[in-house]
């Protein structure tokens, strides 16, 4: 494990109108690591992701990104250093696939040839043929194709940290499993064609309520309950966790595979 973390969440708490949403959360994400935020609806997963991205500001505690307090970052620079993927991909409906993927590189003043090369490379990485998909609009894509484009857009400017908020939750089981495998392959692949950092060096904070997805994708699993950290463990350690909340998730894993009598 690298000694220098890319993201540090230190004793972060957040409340709305006196109602606690996050309770003294501490978490470190190292380079090349995927930490999965697992929990029920309302456990604070998405709020924590938004706090990392600067969309909400904790009432106490500190978030540090690339060794620097998040409050010292220009908010726009901070967000461009993080690729964000949401459940419905959030594509601009009147822009082509190529225009959606190339958004941040264009904002970063990449030359058009470099943007075009990056778009083509990323489309291939996510399993879409550039010649077939570059000129399409979001309405011409399936749900799985939209999510592939969303992942490509998040990777476009080669950010060191990916934030993924239940990106596969709305997909059918077969497409979901295919995209989960694609996500693992992208992170484990070699150097990008455009000469950026290796995909394997990417770090990710991945939100899900699906324990199977958490165990498949996570280097570590952070289980949240009522806004507090309940368990932080590797997948193998999580399978041995014995808190009531962990046992509830593990029971759902067993029930999923149990045939009806």
Secondary structure, DSSP 8 states (H G I E B T S, - for coil): --SSEEEEEEEEEEEETTEEEEEEEEEEEETT-EEEEEE-TTSSHHHHHHHHTTSS--SEEEEEETTEEGGGS-HHHHHHTEEEE-TTTT--TTSBHHHHHTHHHHHTT--HHHHHHHHHHHHHHTT--HHHHTT-BGGGS-HHHHHHHHHHHHHTT--SEEEEESTTTTS-HHHHHHHHHHHHHHHHS---TTS-S-GGG-EEEEEES-HHHHHHH-SEEEEEETTEEEEEE-HHHHHT--SHHHHHHHHHHHHHH----
